[in-house]
Amino acid sequence: MGDDTAATAHDGDALQYVQYHGAKEETYLPAIRQLISKDLSEPYSIYVYRYFLYQWGDLCYMALDSANELIGVVVCKLEPHRSGPFRGYIAMLAVRESHRGQGIATKLVCMAIDAMADRDADEIVLETEVTNQASLKLYERLGFLRSKRLHRYYLNGNAAFRLILYMKEGTALKRPPGMEAGQAGQMMGEPQKMEEYKGFPQDADVA
């Protein structure tokens, strides 16, 4: 797909991780759309992709195989939230089915988190289907908490969890009076074994 040098990381001699570059939209965008359309619950128009990539292309990271074919991508944005915090949002994450279970999604998410941390994000949020155990496992091992259950959130009728990662000490967890920190997530599923996010897991072994 290209010979990008910006924000490029190599994983052994087979994979490389590159930052999206708008100058190569004609190469990248069709591949990104094709991969995500196979994997996510929502059908997105090209305008949705352009909304994210035109404004926050530097928060999009891609995994390429040895033939420079796209096998994974994460798409994000970062802007002030109406309640005040500078909020990052992981909008899309997809990995080709044949390459899952190799830590690719984890590494892409960590690259995005690191980039948003460098830009002073207060928190990062996302939504994922309540039945997507692989996704929940990935995000929860990085420190995300379940903050809300969204009924019939997707067009297919499935519900979603909204997950949140607090990036700074003192960022308040919004909860009803009297609720202890962590109880909000436990109300929506099994109690979570939390790990503080500290960059790339050394032996990422999830999707």
Residue pairs with C-beta under 8 A, 6 or more apart in sequence:
1 24
1 27
1 28
1 31
1 62
1 64
1 68
1 69
1 70
2 18
2 21
2 24
2 27
2 28
2 68
4 18
4 19
4 21
4 24
6 18
6 19
6 21
7 17
7 18
7 19
7 58
7 61
7 111
7 115
8 16
8 17
8 18
8 19
9 16
9 17
9 107
9 111
10 16
10 17
11 17
11 107
13 66
14 65
14 66
15 63
15 64
15 65
15 66
15 71
15 104
16 63
16 64
17 61
17 62
17 63
17 64
17 107
17 108
17 111
18 61
18 62
18 64
19 57
19 58
19 60
19 61
19 62
20 28
20 53
20 57
20 58
20 60
20 61
20 62
21 28
21 57
22 53
22 54
22 57
25 53
28 62
28 70
29 46
29 49
29 50
29 53
31 69
31 70
32 49
32 60
32 62
32 70
32 73
32 75
33 44
33 46
33 49
35 70
35 71
35 72
35 73
35 94
35 96
36 44
36 73
36 75
36 92
36 94
37 43
37 44
38 94
38 97
39 94
39 95
39 97
40 92
40 94
41 129
41 154
41 155
41 156
41 158
42 154
42 155
43 155
44 92
49 75
52 60
52 75
52 76
52 77
52 91
52 92
53 60
53 75
55 77
56 76
56 77
56 78
58 115
59 75
59 76
59 77
59 78
59 88
59 112
59 115
59 116
60 73
60 74
60 75
60 76
61 73
61 74
61 108
61 111
61 112
61 115
62 70
62 72
62 73
62 108
63 70
63 71
63 72
63 73
63 95
63 99
63 104
63 107
63 108
64 70
64 71
65 71
65 99
70 96
71 95
71 96
71 98
71 99
71 104
72 94
72 95
72 96
72 99
72 104
72 105
72 108
73 92
73 93
73 94
73 108
74 90
74 92
74 93
74 105
74 108
74 109
74 111
74 112
75 90
75 91
75 92
75 93
76 88
76 89
76 90
76 91
76 112
76 115
76 116
77 88
77 89
77 91
78 86
78 87
78 88
78 89
78 116
78 119
78 121
79 86
79 87
80 86
80 87
81 87
83 174
85 122
85 123
85 171
86 120
86 121
86 122
86 123
87 121
87 122
87 123
87 124
87 125
88 112
88 113
88 116
88 121
88 123
88 124
88 125
88 167
89 124
89 125
89 126
90 109
90 112
90 124
90 125
90 126
91 126
93 105
93 108
93 109
93 135
95 104
95 105
95 108
95 207
100 134
100 207
101 205
101 206
101 207
102 205
103 201
103 203
103 204
103 205
103 206
104 207
105 138
105 206
105 207
106 138
106 142
106 200
106 201
106 204
106 206
106 207
107 200
107 204
109 138
109 139
109 142
110 142
110 197
110 199
110 200
110 201
111 200
113 124
113 142
113 165
113 197
114 199
116 124
116 167
117 167
121 167
122 166
122 167
122 168
122 171
123 164
123 165
123 166
123 167
123 168
123 171
124 144
124 164
124 165
124 167
125 147
125 162
125 163
125 164
125 165
126 139
126 144
126 162
126 163
127 150
127 153
127 160
127 161
127 162
127 163
128 135
128 136
128 139
128 160
128 161
128 163
129 135
129 154
129 158
129 159
129 160
129 161
130 149
130 158
130 159
130 160
130 161
131 158
134 206
134 207
135 207
136 161
136 163
136 189
137 206
138 206
138 207
139 163
139 165
140 146
140 163
140 192
140 193
140 194
141 195
141 201
141 206
142 165
142 195
142 197
143 165
143 194
143 195
143 196
143 197
144 163
144 164
144 165
145 163
145 164
145 165
145 166
145 173
145 182
145 184
145 185
145 192
145 194
146 161
146 162
146 163
146 184
146 185
146 188
146 189
146 192
147 162
147 163
147 164
147 173
147 174
147 184
147 185
148 161
148 162
148 188
149 159
149 160
149 161
149 162
149 188
150 159
150 160
150 161
150 162
151 159
152 158
152 159
153 159
153 160
154 160
161 188
161 189
165 197
166 173
173 181
173 184
175 181
175 183
175 184
182 192
182 194
185 191
185 192
186 192
